[in-house]
Amino acid sequence: MTVVAHISDIHFGRELPGVVEALLADLAAASPDVVVISGDMTQFASHGEFTAARAFLDRIVAPYLVVPGNHDIPTIPLWEMVFRPFRRWRRYITEGLAPEWSGGTVLVKGINSARPYGPYLNWSRGRIAPAQIEAVATAERDPRALVVTAHHPVAYGDDTEHDYDLVTRGELLLATMARRPRSLLLLGHRHRAYASLWNPAEGERTAVTGTSMARDDVLIVHAGTATSDRLRGQVNSWNLITLAEQGVGIEVRQFAANAWGTASRLALLWPEREPEVVGR
């Protein structure tokens, strides 16, 4: 069994100090095998915010994997945004933009979906490059459960108004992940916790406890904002994900009444493994 703590949208610069301290304690109590952080460590990508983000990461007791979000790219000075958008990220957080973690039965791959600008009006929407999708495709024959994390959403979740833009090539990423069973995609940006299933034939649908996943289902898990005051109809939250031989469980941890507690639980069954072919 592998336990993954999925947190997102810390937003130092707009953080709630008491929530930050309580989150670190809750993470330590959960004792995950790995902490996956799906972007937006900062609000304005200032040096002070990155310093606070670095101090936060240094206090996480478990191994962690972190990818940038759109807020982690500075907009001032303009030349830095255009020509060296991840200079501060590399200085304070980590040099690599495609991190990986392996836990024996689980492979976690990070994708940087943040871009300083693009061929669209909303520069915060992000893009996934073909080379990044190809890097995910190389795991197609890997028997381990595959967990991919990026910042930007590939599907709308419970947002019936479609009031944000999906990442460029997000559906291609989903289609690539759908070629292998036991695939999860951990995302941020929305500041709303939600889980859904996606496959090429049916598209996105709500994940319901007790469901047996099809072989081409991808489980999409959105995280709320863990510590910021930028709430969008929900309180601060993070996801505690358990990957076992039989299936996957998601516990949404929610900050209410000045304490972290369980808000909801979801349990899904993995698709059955293909039988081994003798002599193959």
C-alpha positions as a LaTeX table, in Angstrom:
\begin{tabular}{lrrr}
\hline
Residue & $x$ (\AA) & $y$ (\AA) & $z$ (\AA) \\
\hline
Met1 & 0.00 & 0.00 & 0.00 \\
Thr2 & 1.20 & 3.51 & $-0.87$ \\
Val3 & $-0.13$ & 6.66 & 0.78 \\
Val4 & 0.04 & 9.93 & $-1.18$ \\
Ala5 & $-0.70$ & 13.34 & 0.30 \\
His6 & $-1.94$ & 15.63 & $-2.49$ \\
Ile7 & $-1.78$ & 19.33 & $-1.64$ \\
Ser8 & $-2.02$ & 22.32 & $-3.93$ \\
Asp9 & $-2.27$ & 26.09 & $-4.26$ \\
Ile10 & $-0.39$ & 27.11 & $-1.13$ \\
His11 & $-0.14$ & 30.73 & $-2.38$ \\
Phe12 & 2.43 & 32.18 & 0.00 \\
Gly13 & 1.63 & 35.88 & $-0.01$ \\
Arg14 & $-2.06$ & 35.06 & 0.53 \\
Glu15 & $-1.58$ & 32.24 & 3.04 \\
Leu16 & $-3.43$ & 31.86 & 6.33 \\
Pro17 & $-0.63$ & 31.37 & 8.91 \\
Gly18 & $-2.65$ & 29.26 & 11.31 \\
Val19 & $-3.75$ & 26.99 & 8.49 \\
Val20 & $-0.15$ & 26.52 & 7.33 \\
Glu21 & 0.98 & 25.38 & 10.76 \\
Ala22 & $-2.02$ & 23.07 & 11.14 \\
Leu23 & $-1.40$ & 21.60 & 7.68 \\
Leu24 & 2.18 & 20.69 & 8.51 \\
Ala25 & 0.98 & 18.96 & 11.68 \\
Asp26 & $-1.79$ & 17.12 & 9.79 \\
Leu27 & 0.65 & 15.95 & 7.14 \\
Ala28 & 3.04 & 14.66 & 9.78 \\
Ala29 & 0.19 & 12.79 & 11.51 \\
Ala30 & $-0.90$ & 11.19 & 8.23 \\
Ser31 & 2.65 & 9.93 & 7.62 \\
Pro32 & 2.36 & 9.64 & 3.81 \\
Asp33 & 4.94 & 7.88 & 1.68 \\
Val34 & 5.16 & 10.96 & $-0.54$ \\
Val35 & 3.68 & 14.47 & $-0.64$ \\
Val36 & 2.65 & 15.62 & $-4.14$ \\
Ile37 & 2.24 & 19.40 & $-4.55$ \\
Ser38 & 0.45 & 20.46 & $-7.74$ \\
Gly39 & 1.63 & 24.03 & $-8.09$ \\
Asp40 & 1.10 & 27.65 & $-7.06$ \\
Met41 & 3.48 & 27.73 & $-4.12$ \\
Thr42 & 3.40 & 31.56 & $-4.32$ \\
Gln43 & 0.97 & 34.35 & $-5.17$ \\
Phe44 & 3.20 & 36.83 & $-7.03$ \\
Ala45 & 6.41 & 34.77 & $-7.35$ \\
Ser46 & 8.31 & 37.32 & $-5.26$ \\
His47 & 11.61 & 36.46 & $-3.59$ \\
Gly48 & 9.98 & 36.77 & $-0.16$ \\
Glu49 & 7.17 & 34.39 & $-1.10$ \\
Phe50 & 9.62 & 31.87 & $-2.51$ \\
Thr51 & 11.67 & 32.11 & 0.68 \\
Ala52 & 8.54 & 31.25 & 2.68 \\
Ala53 & 7.77 & 28.40 & 0.28 \\
Arg54 & 11.28 & 27.01 & 0.70 \\
Ala55 & 10.94 & 27.11 & 4.50 \\
Phe56 & 7.59 & 25.29 & 4.22 \\
Leu57 & 9.06 & 22.51 & 2.07 \\
Asp58 & 11.96 & 22.10 & 4.48 \\
Arg59 & 9.47 & 21.31 & 7.25 \\
Ile60 & 7.71 & 18.50 & 5.37 \\
Val61 & 8.94 & 15.30 & 6.98 \\
Ala62 & 8.09 & 12.98 & 4.05 \\
Pro63 & 9.63 & 12.89 & 0.58 \\
Tyr64 & 7.88 & 15.37 & $-1.69$ \\
Leu65 & 7.42 & 16.11 & $-5.37$ \\
Val66 & 6.40 & 19.58 & $-6.56$ \\
Val67 & 5.55 & 21.17 & $-9.93$ \\
Pro68 & 5.07 & 24.88 & $-10.71$ \\
Gly69 & 1.79 & 26.70 & $-11.21$ \\
Asn70 & 1.06 & 29.86 & $-13.17$ \\
His71 & 1.43 & 31.99 & $-10.03$ \\
Asp72 & 5.00 & 30.74 & $-9.65$ \\
Ile73 & 6.08 & 32.73 & $-12.73$ \\
Pro74 & 6.99 & 36.38 & $-11.97$ \\
Thr75 & 5.37 & 39.10 & $-14.06$ \\
Ile76 & 7.80 & 41.82 & $-12.94$ \\
Pro77 & 10.27 & 42.48 & $-14.44$ \\
Leu78 & 8.77 & 41.60 & $-17.81$ \\
Trp79 & 12.08 & 40.37 & $-19.24$ \\
Glu80 & 12.32 & 37.74 & $-16.53$ \\
Met81 & 8.80 & 36.50 & $-17.19$ \\
Val82 & 9.54 & 36.16 & $-20.91$ \\
Phe83 & 13.12 & 34.91 & $-20.97$ \\
Arg84 & 13.72 & 33.27 & $-17.57$ \\
Pro85 & 10.29 & 32.42 & $-16.17$ \\
Phe86 & 11.52 & 29.64 & $-13.86$ \\
Arg87 & 14.73 & 31.25 & $-12.60$ \\
Arg88 & 13.28 & 31.89 & $-9.15$ \\
Trp89 & 11.64 & 28.45 & $-9.06$ \\
Arg90 & 14.99 & 26.81 & $-9.77$ \\
Arg91 & 16.75 & 28.97 & $-7.18$ \\
Tyr92 & 14.35 & 28.43 & $-4.30$ \\
Ile93 & 12.36 & 25.26 & $-4.98$ \\
Thr94 & 14.08 & 22.74 & $-7.25$ \\
Glu95 & 16.20 & 22.67 & $-10.37$ \\
Gly96 & 14.13 & 20.06 & $-12.19$ \\
Leu97 & 10.78 & 20.69 & $-13.85$ \\
Ala98 & 9.90 & 17.02 & $-14.48$ \\
Pro99 & 10.26 & 15.36 & $-11.06$ \\
Glu100 & 9.64 & 11.65 & $-10.43$ \\
Trp101 & 9.13 & 9.48 & $-7.37$ \\
Ser102 & 8.91 & 5.70 & $-7.19$ \\
Gly103 & 7.44 & 3.74 & $-4.31$ \\
Gly104 & 7.79 & 0.21 & $-5.59$ \\
Thr105 & 4.16 & $-0.33$ & $-6.70$ \\
Val106 & 3.55 & 3.33 & $-7.64$ \\
Leu107 & 5.27 & 5.65 & $-10.09$ \\
Val108 & 4.66 & 9.41 & $-9.73$ \\
Lys109 & 5.58 & 11.72 & $-12.63$ \\
Gly110 & 5.40 & 15.52 & $-12.50$ \\
Ile111 & 4.54 & 17.70 & $-15.52$ \\
Asn112 & 5.16 & 21.43 & $-15.68$ \\
Ser113 & 2.03 & 22.88 & $-17.31$ \\
Ala114 & 2.81 & 26.52 & $-16.41$ \\
Arg115 & 3.81 & 28.87 & $-19.24$ \\
Pro116 & 4.69 & 32.59 & $-19.10$ \\
Tyr117 & 2.52 & 33.38 & $-22.13$ \\
Gly118 & 0.72 & 31.70 & $-25.00$ \\
Pro119 & $-1.42$ & 32.07 & $-28.14$ \\
Tyr120 & $-4.55$ & 32.88 & $-26.12$ \\
Leu121 & $-5.92$ & 35.79 & $-24.10$ \\
Asn122 & $-5.80$ & 34.00 & $-20.75$ \\
Trp123 & $-2.10$ & 33.42 & $-20.13$ \\
Ser124 & $-2.83$ & 31.63 & $-16.87$ \\
Arg125 & $-4.34$ & 28.60 & $-18.61$ \\
Gly126 & $-1.11$ & 26.69 & $-19.29$ \\
Arg127 & 0.05 & 24.18 & $-21.88$ \\
Ile128 & 1.36 & 20.64 & $-22.03$ \\
Ala129 & 3.98 & 20.00 & $-24.70$ \\
Pro130 & 4.03 & 16.92 & $-26.96$ \\
Ala131 & 7.38 & 15.90 & $-25.46$ \\
Gln132 & 5.83 & 15.88 & $-21.99$ \\
Ile133 & 3.01 & 13.62 & $-23.17$ \\
Glu134 & 5.56 & 11.32 & $-24.80$ \\
Ala135 & 7.38 & 11.09 & $-21.45$ \\
Val136 & 4.14 & 9.84 & $-19.89$ \\
Ala137 & 3.61 & 7.41 & $-22.77$ \\
Thr138 & 6.92 & 5.70 & $-21.96$ \\
Ala139 & 5.30 & 4.37 & $-18.77$ \\
Glu140 & 2.61 & 2.53 & $-20.76$ \\
Arg141 & 4.12 & $-0.91$ & $-20.18$ \\
Asp142 & 5.07 & $-0.24$ & $-16.58$ \\
Pro143 & 2.95 & $-2.53$ & $-14.32$ \\
Arg144 & 2.92 & $-0.04$ & $-11.44$ \\
Ala145 & 0.07 & 2.35 & $-10.76$ \\
Leu146 & 0.82 & 5.62 & $-12.56$ \\
Val147 & 0.23 & 8.94 & $-10.82$ \\
Val148 & 0.77 & 12.06 & $-12.93$ \\
Thr149 & 0.58 & 15.54 & $-11.44$ \\
Ala150 & 0.30 & 18.94 & $-13.11$ \\
His151 & $-1.15$ & 22.27 & $-12.08$ \\
His152 & $-3.76$ & 23.07 & $-14.71$ \\
Pro153 & $-7.10$ & 21.27 & $-15.10$ \\
Val154 & $-7.77$ & 18.93 & $-18.03$ \\
Ala155 & $-11.50$ & 18.66 & $-17.29$ \\
Tyr156 & $-14.19$ & 20.83 & $-15.72$ \\
Gly157 & $-15.04$ & 18.68 & $-12.71$ \\
Asp158 & $-18.13$ & 20.06 & $-10.97$ \\
Asp159 & $-17.84$ & 23.48 & $-12.64$ \\
Thr160 & $-21.05$ & 23.53 & $-14.68$ \\
Glu161 & $-20.41$ & 27.12 & $-15.79$ \\
His162 & $-17.01$ & 26.24 & $-17.32$ \\
Asp163 & $-15.62$ & 29.46 & $-15.86$ \\
Tyr164 & $-11.95$ & 28.60 & $-16.39$ \\
Asp165 & $-9.86$ & 27.44 & $-19.34$ \\
Leu166 & $-8.58$ & 23.90 & $-19.70$ \\
Val167 & $-4.90$ & 23.29 & $-20.30$ \\
Thr168 & $-3.79$ & 22.96 & $-23.92$ \\
Arg169 & $-3.38$ & 19.26 & $-24.94$ \\
Gly170 & $-5.07$ & 18.11 & $-21.75$ \\
Glu171 & $-7.32$ & 15.66 & $-23.59$ \\
Leu172 & $-4.30$ & 14.22 & $-25.38$ \\
Leu173 & $-2.67$ & 13.63 & $-22.00$ \\
Leu174 & $-5.83$ & 11.88 & $-20.79$ \\
Ala175 & $-5.98$ & 9.71 & $-23.92$ \\
Thr176 & $-2.34$ & 8.74 & $-23.43$ \\
Met177 & $-2.88$ & 7.80 & $-19.79$ \\
Ala178 & $-6.03$ & 5.86 & $-20.73$ \\
Arg179 & $-3.92$ & 3.38 & $-22.69$ \\
Arg180 & $-2.81$ & 1.81 & $-19.42$ \\
Pro181 & $-4.86$ & 0.73 & $-16.38$ \\
Arg182 & $-4.47$ & 2.15 & $-12.87$ \\
Ser183 & $-3.84$ & 5.78 & $-13.82$ \\
Leu184 & $-4.44$ & 8.87 & $-11.68$ \\
Leu185 & $-4.06$ & 12.54 & $-12.58$ \\
Leu186 & $-3.60$ & 14.98 & $-9.65$ \\
Leu187 & $-4.37$ & 18.64 & $-10.40$ \\
Gly188 & $-4.75$ & 22.05 & $-8.79$ \\
His189 & $-5.66$ & 25.57 & $-9.98$ \\
Arg190 & $-9.43$ & 25.30 & $-9.40$ \\
His191 & $-9.26$ & 25.62 & $-5.59$ \\
Arg192 & $-12.04$ & 23.04 & $-5.40$ \\
Ala193 & $-11.78$ & 19.39 & $-4.34$ \\
Tyr194 & $-13.43$ & 16.99 & $-6.76$ \\
Ala195 & $-12.84$ & 13.53 & $-8.25$ \\
Ser196 & $-14.02$ & 12.21 & $-11.60$ \\
Leu197 & $-13.37$ & 9.39 & $-14.07$ \\
Trp198 & $-12.53$ & 9.87 & $-17.75$ \\
Asn199 & $-12.20$ & 7.50 & $-20.66$ \\
Pro200 & $-12.20$ & 8.10 & $-24.43$ \\
Ala201 & $-15.67$ & 6.67 & $-25.02$ \\
Glu202 & $-17.61$ & 8.30 & $-22.17$ \\
Gly203 & $-15.59$ & 11.41 & $-21.40$ \\
Glu204 & $-15.73$ & 12.79 & $-17.85$ \\
Arg205 & $-18.18$ & 11.50 & $-15.23$ \\
Thr206 & $-18.43$ & 11.81 & $-11.45$ \\
Ala207 & $-16.51$ & 9.19 & $-9.46$ \\
Val208 & $-18.88$ & 7.23 & $-7.19$ \\
Thr209 & $-17.82$ & 5.05 & $-4.25$ \\
Gly210 & $-17.83$ & 1.34 & $-5.06$ \\
Thr211 & $-17.33$ & 1.82 & $-8.80$ \\
Ser212 & $-15.04$ & $-0.62$ & $-10.58$ \\
Met213 & $-12.80$ & 1.33 & $-12.91$ \\
Ala214 & $-12.61$ & 0.29 & $-16.54$ \\
Arg215 & $-9.20$ & $-0.51$ & $-17.99$ \\
Asp216 & $-9.15$ & 2.79 & $-19.88$ \\
Asp217 & $-10.44$ & 4.94 & $-17.01$ \\
Val218 & $-8.27$ & 7.77 & $-15.72$ \\
Leu219 & $-9.08$ & 8.96 & $-12.21$ \\
Ile220 & $-8.86$ & 12.77 & $-12.13$ \\
Val221 & $-8.38$ & 14.28 & $-8.67$ \\
His222 & $-8.62$ & 18.03 & $-8.13$ \\
Ala223 & $-7.33$ & 19.52 & $-4.88$ \\
Gly224 & $-8.65$ & 22.57 & $-3.10$ \\
Thr225 & $-6.37$ & 25.35 & $-1.92$ \\
Ala226 & $-4.55$ & 23.97 & 1.09 \\
Thr227 & $-3.67$ & 27.18 & 2.90 \\
Ser228 & $-4.68$ & 30.37 & 1.06 \\
Asp229 & $-7.54$ & 32.81 & 1.61 \\
Arg230 & $-8.47$ & 32.54 & $-2.09$ \\
Leu231 & $-11.44$ & 30.26 & $-1.45$ \\
Arg232 & $-13.92$ & 29.51 & $-4.22$ \\
Gly233 & $-16.97$ & 28.19 & $-2.43$ \\
Gln234 & $-15.05$ & 25.65 & $-0.36$ \\
Val235 & $-12.85$ & 25.77 & 2.72 \\
Asn236 & $-9.15$ & 24.86 & 2.72 \\
Ser237 & $-8.54$ & 21.20 & 1.93 \\
Trp238 & $-6.08$ & 18.56 & 0.78 \\
Asn239 & $-6.38$ & 14.94 & $-0.39$ \\
Leu240 & $-5.07$ & 11.82 & 1.35 \\
Ile241 & $-4.88$ & 9.11 & $-1.33$ \\
Thr242 & $-4.32$ & 5.41 & $-0.59$ \\
Leu243 & $-3.29$ & 3.08 & $-3.39$ \\
Ala244 & $-3.73$ & $-0.58$ & $-2.46$ \\
Glu245 & $-3.80$ & $-3.82$ & $-4.41$ \\
Gln246 & $-7.61$ & $-3.82$ & $-4.59$ \\
Gly247 & $-8.22$ & $-0.18$ & $-5.38$ \\
Val248 & $-7.76$ & 3.47 & $-4.52$ \\
Gly249 & $-9.21$ & 5.54 & $-1.70$ \\
Ile250 & $-9.44$ & 9.34 & $-1.46$ \\
Glu251 & $-10.02$ & 11.12 & 1.83 \\
Val252 & $-10.62$ & 14.85 & 1.55 \\
Arg253 & $-9.14$ & 16.58 & 4.58 \\
Gln254 & $-10.89$ & 19.88 & 5.33 \\
Phe255 & $-9.99$ & 22.78 & 7.62 \\
Ala256 & $-13.06$ & 23.76 & 9.64 \\
Ala257 & $-13.54$ & 25.04 & 13.19 \\
Asn258 & $-9.77$ & 25.68 & 13.38 \\
Ala259 & $-8.86$ & 22.03 & 12.86 \\
Trp260 & $-8.32$ & 19.53 & 10.07 \\
Gly261 & $-10.83$ & 16.71 & 9.76 \\
Thr262 & $-12.32$ & 14.29 & 7.24 \\
Ala263 & $-14.86$ & 15.90 & 4.91 \\
Ser264 & $-15.51$ & 12.95 & 2.57 \\
Arg265 & $-14.23$ & 9.56 & 1.48 \\
Leu266 & $-14.24$ & 7.88 & $-1.92$ \\
Ala267 & $-13.31$ & 4.26 & $-2.67$ \\
Leu268 & $-12.88$ & 2.80 & $-6.16$ \\
Leu269 & $-11.85$ & $-0.65$ & $-7.35$ \\
Trp270 & $-9.04$ & $-1.13$ & $-9.82$ \\
Pro271 & $-9.76$ & $-2.85$ & $-13.13$ \\
Glu272 & $-8.84$ & $-6.51$ & $-13.17$ \\
Arg273 & $-5.35$ & $-7.27$ & $-14.39$ \\
Glu274 & $-4.94$ & $-8.99$ & $-17.74$ \\
Pro275 & $-4.12$ & $-12.68$ & $-17.33$ \\
Glu276 & $-0.52$ & $-13.62$ & $-17.91$ \\
Val277 & 0.11 & $-15.36$ & $-21.23$ \\
Val278 & 2.35 & $-18.37$ & $-20.81$ \\
Gly279 & 5.53 & $-18.09$ & $-22.82$ \\
Arg280 & 5.18 & $-14.41$ & $-23.56$ \\
\hline
\end{tabular}
